């Protein structure tokens, strides 16, 4: 079974630009969660999607948004990039995301550098 | 509020044991343990569930103390491949009710280095 895939793996953008990151979950998984990882703040939850609906959202500004498609693939978008948005963006998939007993499987991440 | 992991870093020689702790100020429903190597994705190790038993396989095991809202990860007879950063991720649904879809709250991580 293929794991979680994320594209692109690396991105360099400048302040003010916007960026779109993509995540393909494990086959059969319908829940996709996004996390931001930085040395200072660690792993922080951005949002979660299931059946094309955002069910949960972390404490991030509205510049961070996402969506999910009918095939469970998900994208996240960051508009008006700031230097502090430089981070590793990880997505994780699980079957339903509804139970604390479900494992979340992480993708390799997209490393974003904002100059 | 994120769980607190201790210690922040551990240095071991091959064959030595280590314990990594994860404490939460909020009631825990489950604790998920991951290991991340530099430049790679976090890899799932195990889940501890409220009311569940100690879990483990071979030389890595973990426990969950609901009363203390703590979990501990035990690594015995460490190997070079154990090196990496260990994270606990906590799920806090229950208590006041409601769900926390797809959200884990992670600790700051414990850096484990195993030397030959």
Interface residues (C-beta under 8 A of the other chain):
Chain A: X4 X31 X32 X33 X35 X42 X43 X44 X45 X48 X49 X50 X55 X56 X58 X90 X92 X94 X97 X98 X100 X101 X103 X104 X105 X106 X107 X108 X109
Chain B: X2 X29 X30 X32 X34 X40 X41 X42 X43 X44 X47 X49 X50 X87 X89 X91 X93 X99 X100 X101 X102 X103 X104 X105 X106 X107 X108 X109
